[in-house]
């Protein structure tokens, strides 16, 4: 019996002790192609095809995308199927795209149609699992992950090991997306890196001030700038950041409690994680900056 034939399946995802291969995901491609053949694209407008891609084709691999990191070739094949369906009147017709697929796969606010490439969507689903771990979700799998990997370290500080499970490695690989989307709510300031975390604006201060990482103390925490009376150390701030930024920081209230700092999702107005916003971050795009500039107090 081959590995592929011995796989168990649940909602289209394979479960086994080895890493899925390209052959394991061929059914995703076939499902997309079969669905398109039923729709008869020549009778659909561009708007109609856009809706079908968003509501059906992008949703077909959702469960698998939230369980495994698809092979790059599989992602490119799925994107090709979606692109051809959008532009061609029929599978056999030829048509020169008038606009690049990269442009179409941008937010509507940036002139695109809001479609998503498969790889960024896949990364966003995996980032959602990382977000659940950060939020200390009460799910059984989160408890097991935290007990196995995070007993003596944190999610962002964990160093991957060769024997770690593949799904855990894939989740860790999305930490950059989470770093970009997270906005820290200040409590005691002991969990927030002064230079590298997003806590004043939706960007870290190192990037915002265009500083070289070798020229700053990356071990500084926000708590290092908080006095025992729960006020900002204005003298220390003035000697560390420009005056306008120091004033902005001083405007952030500091709770009198000693609770742990909490991460919120800065890419949504509610502070709750969304796959859609994480997908744009994986695309290398960001929503309207004004929508990101929340003060979570």
Secondary structure, DSSP 8 states (H G I E B T S, - for coil): --TGGG-EEETTEEE-SS---GGGGHHHHHHHHHHHHHH-GGG--HHHHHHHIIIIIHHHTHHHHTTS---HHHHHHHHHHHHHHHH-SSTT-----SS-HHHHTS-GGGTS-----HHHHHHHHHHHHHHHHHTT---HHHHHHHHHH-SSS-TTT----TTS-HHHHHHHTTHHHHHHHEEEE-SSSTT-BTTTS-SSSSS-HHHHTT--GGGS-TT-BGGGGB-TTS-B-HHHHHTTS-HHHHHHHHTS---SS----EEEETTSTTS---HHHHHHHHTT----HHHH-----
